[in-house]
């Protein structure tokens, strides 16, 4: 099933949200007064948790490629019982949605108004979003990463990388955190990268800065949402083999301690764990998925 969020009709009973003035509705929490003698009693342990996401509504951004991390994540979330929505900037998302049996939406996630329209459309079609995977922003052949030294980098190129890799995560998170806080449960997983938070290469300053910013956003938002039952984490892939991988990137993957590039499904496994009820005590963290490459100090033969 596919919907273009830009053209979705919002003339019904649900009011259009004002994306320029996002609201945060906090739940009211009642605090019971302890009875005499109860102060020293141990806190009750939480019930055993599961990986299952039955009935939860999950949104995965940047899922237009059939060999990408977003697509693999959507498949895993669906397998765990979630009702999944996927979004990308082109109508090919409807093909991916048909293959996965999920709902597809078209939206430019760097545009504030389109993110608002997307949020309305997803909520209307599937219900309130409880799991958000901000995967949009990873480079593709259609929208390649800008590789240029800072001295030669134009402002528009810099801003484009920041918007695609960081602003998308900010706008999408802001659109859904109010509802998550009100309901007292939510999961947000942002896609960072080893480039920026862990290491960097020449000519990729804009991308590295954006991905480092994703980690900063993740940690700040985690602290803002911690009292509302919402966890916010980041996954930082290293060299992952996709259809968009260059020969140089594949060779780089062969040089990792594991001896190969990672796969989108291996990254998706980490993402879906952080999306699950089982990850309830993990927030504000960055999980590196790079075959040990960032751990090794030097390459020995």
C-alpha positions, 0 to 999 in steps of 0.5 A: 500500500502506498501513500504520497504524504505530500498529497494526503487529504487531511480534511477529516476530523484530525487537525493538521499539526503545526510543525513550526510549533511542536508540542510536548505533552507530558504524562502526569505521574502519580507518586504513591506515599510509602506506608511506614516501614516500606522505605527500605523495601527493595524495588519491584523488578520489571517483568521479563521483556521480549523482542516482540513488537506486536501491535506497535507502529514503526516508521523507518525512513530512507527505505527505498533501496531493496539492498539498504539498511532501511529495507532490512530494518523494516523487514525485521520489524515486521517479522517482530510483529510491528505494523510498519511504515516506510518512507523515501523521497521517490515513488519507488518506496511503493515497490518496496512496500509491496514487497514487504507487505507494509505501507509506503509514503513519499516525503522530503524529510528535509522539508518541515511541512512535508514531515508534518504531513507525513506524521499526519498521514502515518497516524491516520493510516496506521495509528500512533508511531511508537518506534522511529528509525531515522535511517534517511540520509545515507548516501546513494548513487542517486544522491552521492556523498559530497567528497571535497576538502573543506577549502573547496566545499561550497556552503550549499554542499555543506548545508545539503549534507547537514540537512540530509543526515542530521536535519532529517533526524531532528525533524522526524524525531520532533514530530513524534516525541510528543505522542511517545511521551504522552503514551509513556513508551517509545523507541527512537534509533538514529543512524550515525556512522563511524565517520565523524563520531569515531574517525574521519577521512579527508574530503568528508568533513560535512558528512562527518560533522553531520553524523557526529551531530546525530550522536549529539542529538541522540544523547540530548534527546535521550536525556529529555525523554528518559522520564517518559519511557522513551529510549533514544539510541544510535547505531554507527555502521562502518563499511557496509556492502550495499548496491551503492558501495564503491570499489574502494569501500568494498576493499576497505571492508576487506581490510577490517579485522573480520575480513569483509564488509558488513551487511545491511541485515547485520546493521538491522539486527542491532537496530531492531534490538534497540527498538525492542522492549528488551532494550528498555535499560539502554538509552543515549548510547551509540552502538558501533557495527564495524567488524572491529575496525575502530578497535584495532590500533594498527593492521598487523600481518 
